[in-house]
Amino acid sequence: MRPLEEWTTTLSTVELPETPPREDIKGEELQLGLHGQRLGFRVRRLHHLLSQRVEEAFVSYGLRPGSLTMMVLISANPGYSQVELSRIGNLDKSAIVMIVDELEKRGLAIRGRSSSDRRRNSLFLTAQGEKLMKEMHEIAMATEQPLRDGLSAEEYDQLFELLEKARTIVAAST
């Protein structure tokens, strides 16, 4: 292994290309380089923008990110366990524990013991949880309005179909 002094000397002798001052390049789109060819990178960029909008819209609710996802999954799959819902929603199991604890503490969800396996918690939304979930879902949908405005109805439907097809293909390949 080379000593640190050699690396420092090597780096200090490299000539760097001249770059424009930062204020001259503001507003320019960052070049994606090889990532421009990666679907995962492009999906992550879109996901980040949409998640940011939703998190900002949900600040007043004082809930953790992922709370709406959990409420929707619990509502759609009453009686399922946290482990099952984390698998369905591709959510971190430890994050789900904190989210469900918070939902339960606020009276939005309840844990019940499974009749078939006493070690398993079954999850259900309360009436208050169902009401809040629907309210938050409407807000989340509003944050995606620019997509619905910018794509035709056919393109929007096709986007969903292609994303699900891509997910299915990748899931089957592992």
N, C-alpha and C positions, 0 to 999 in steps of 0.2 A: 504494500500500500504506500502511496506517495505521501510524504509529509505535507502538512498544511502550508508551510512556507512555499513549497513548489506550486501548489494550486494558486495561492495568492499571487505569486510572480506571474504564472501563466495567465491568469485572469487580467492582471493589470497591464499586460503587454498586448492584449487583443485589441485591435482597432474596431471600434463600434461604428456602424453607419450613422450618419447624421440624421436626426429625426426632427420634425417640425416641433415648435413649442406646443405644449398641451392646449393652449387656448386656440390654436389654429385648427385643431382636429376635433374640437367639441362639435357634437351633432352628427359626426360621421358614424356610420354603422361599423361596429367592430367586425373585422373579417373572421369568418368561422374556420378558415383553413380546412384541414381534413375532416373536422367535425361537421362541416356542411354536408357531407355524404352519409352521416350517421342519423338514422331515424330516432334512436334513443335520445341523442343530444337535442334534436329539434323538439321532440315530445316533452322533454324535461324543461326546455325554455318556455314552452306554452304552459305547461303545468305550473311552473313557477309564477308566471304572470297571473294566471287564474287564481292560484292559491293566495297570492298576495292580496288580490282584490277581495276575496272572500274573507280572509283574516281581518282586513281593515273594516269590512262591512259588519263583522261579528264582534268587534271590540266591546260594544256596549253590553253584550250578553255575558261577558266575563267567563266564558267557557274556553277550555283548551282547544287548540286546533285538533281536528279529528272528531270532535263531539258530534257534529251533524252526521258525519259518516257513520258513527256508532249508532246514533239514534235511528237513522234510516235502516241500517242493517238489522237492528233489534226489532223494529217495527215490521220489516218485511219477513223476518225469521223468528217469530216469537218462540221462546222456549229453548233457543239454541244457546250453547255455552260461549264464554269469552274466547276459548281456544278455537272453536268452530268459526266464530265471526272474524277472528283475526286472520284465519286462513282464507276465508271468503273475500275479505276486504284488503288482503295483503298489508295488514297493519302489524306493527310491532307489539308483541304480547305484553311487554312491560308497560308500554304507553297505554294500552287498552285497560289495564288494571287501574291506572290513575284516572282515566276518563270515566270508566264505569263507577269507580268510587265517588267521583265528583257528581255524576248524574244521579246516583243513588242518594247522596247527601242532600242534593237540591230537590229531591222528590220527583225527578224526571224518569227514573228507571228503578226497577226492583229486581233483586236477585231472589230466586226461589230454588229450593233443592229439587233436583230431578227425582222423580218417583222410581226410576229404574236404576239410578246410580247416585247414592247419597253424597259422593265426593264431587259431583258435578253441579255447578250452579247454572240454572236456567235464567235467561234474561228476558225481561218484559218492560215495555214503556208504560208509564202511567198515562192517564188522560191528559195531565198537564204536559208530560213529555211529548205526546202525540201532537198536541196543539203547538208547542214551541217548535217541534221538528218541522211542521208544515210552514210556519212563519219563517223560519230560517231557510228552508228550502226555496221559498219564493224569493228571498233576498239573494241567495246563491244563484238562482236562475237569472236574476236581474244583472248580476255581475258578468254573465256570459252573453248578454244581449248584443254587444258589438259583433260577436261571431254570427249570431242569427241574422243581424242586419247586413253583414258583409258577405254572407254566403247565401245562395239560393236555398230554398227548402230541400231541393234534391241534393245539392252539395252537402248540406248539413246532415241529412240522413245518410248519405254515402260516407261521410267522415266517420260517423258512428259505426257503420257496417265495416269499414276498412280497419278501424282501430280494433274492433272486436275480432275480426278475422286475423289480424296481425297477432293479437294476444293469444288466440287459440293456436296458431301455428308455432309461436315461440314456446308456449306451454307444452305442446305435444313433442317438441324437439328435445326436451330436457329429461 
